[in-house]
Amino acid sequence: QVQLVESGGGLVQAGGSLRLSCEASGRTFSPYGMGWFRQGPGKEREFVAAIRWSGGSTDYADSVKGRFTISRDNAKKTVYLQMNSLKPEDTAVYYCAARLTATMAGYRYWGQGTQVTVSS
């Protein structure tokens, strides 16, 4: 089994920045990729960003493109989400996930989530 643990959430003012981290357990960790998702109050979970583990190609939701940056440290088995120019609508619980295949259905392992709150 793979255990994912997120950290770095908190309360920030609009326009501020946060960096989320997600560390994976296990002797070896080599998924197809990692992703970040979020779920705001009363909303469904939505895709935020993804990165391929080997090669590092990235993909972003339109709502965060140009503001958020996903990155990874393969040696540390950690994925990051740098969030700049935060907006109140970014308020949500942020989850990291690992996928074993290139499809959305490939996301099989999920973290517990970390709260991000952006005030006006």
N, C-alpha and C positions, 0 to 999 in steps of 0.2 A: 504494500500500500504506500501511497504518496501522501504526505501531510504538507499542506501549504499554510503558511502563517503570514498574514498581512500586518503591517505596522505603518505608522506615520500620519494617521488621520488626526484631525483636530478641528479647531474653530479658527477661522481667518476672516478678515474683512474682504469685501469685494475688491478685486484688483491684486490681491495678495497671491502667495505661492505656497505650495506644499509638495513634498515628495513622498510618495508611498513606496513601500518595499514589500516584497513577498518572497520569502525564503522557503525552499523545498527541502524536505528530509530525504534520507536514503543514501545508500552507498554511491549509487550512480543515478544520474538524472539527465536524460537526453530525450525530451519529448519532441514532437514536431514543432510545437510552439507554445507560447504562453499568451494569455489575454487578460485584459481588465474589463470588468463589467460593473455596472452600478444600478442601484435600485432606490429611487426616491420614494417619499411617503405616498402611498396610494397608487404607485406606478408599478409597471412590470419591469423586470430586469432588462437592461439594455446593454448592447455592446459599446465599448468605449475605444479600445485599442488592442492591437495584437502584434506580436513579433515572432518571426521564425527563429527557432533556437540555433540552427546552423545557417549562418549567412546574415541573419539579422534584418531581413526585409520587414517592413512595418505596414500597418493599415490602421486608419483612424475613422471614427464616426465623424460625420460632417460637423456636428455640434462642438467638437473639441479640436478639430483640425487647426493647426497654427498656434494653439495654446498649450496643448499637452504633448509630451514626448515620452514614448515608451522605450526602454532600453533593458539590457540584461548583462549580467556578469556570469558567464557559464561556469567559471571556476567556483564561484560562491553559490551557484545554484539559486540565483536571485534575479528577480525581475523588478524593475522600477517604473514608476509613473510620475514624471515631473509635471506638475500642474501649475501653469502660470496664468495670469490675468483671470483669476477665478471669478465666477459670477454666482449670484444666489441660486440660479437654476442648476448649478453643479452640485448642490447639496444632495447627498445620497450616502448610502452604505456602498462602499467600493469593495468588490470581490476580485481576487485573482483566480485564474484557472489554468490548468495545463491540458493541452490536447495531444492525443496520440496520433491523430491523422489530420489531414488538411481541411477537413470539414468541420462545421459547427458542431455536429454530432460527436466529433472527436474530443470535445471538452468533457473529460470524465472526472477530473479532480478539482476540487474547489476549496478555497480558504474560508475562514469564518467571517470575514468582512471587517472593514474598518470605517468608522463614521467620519465623513467630511461635511462640515457645516460652514457655509459662506454667508456672512451677514451683509446687509445692505449698508 
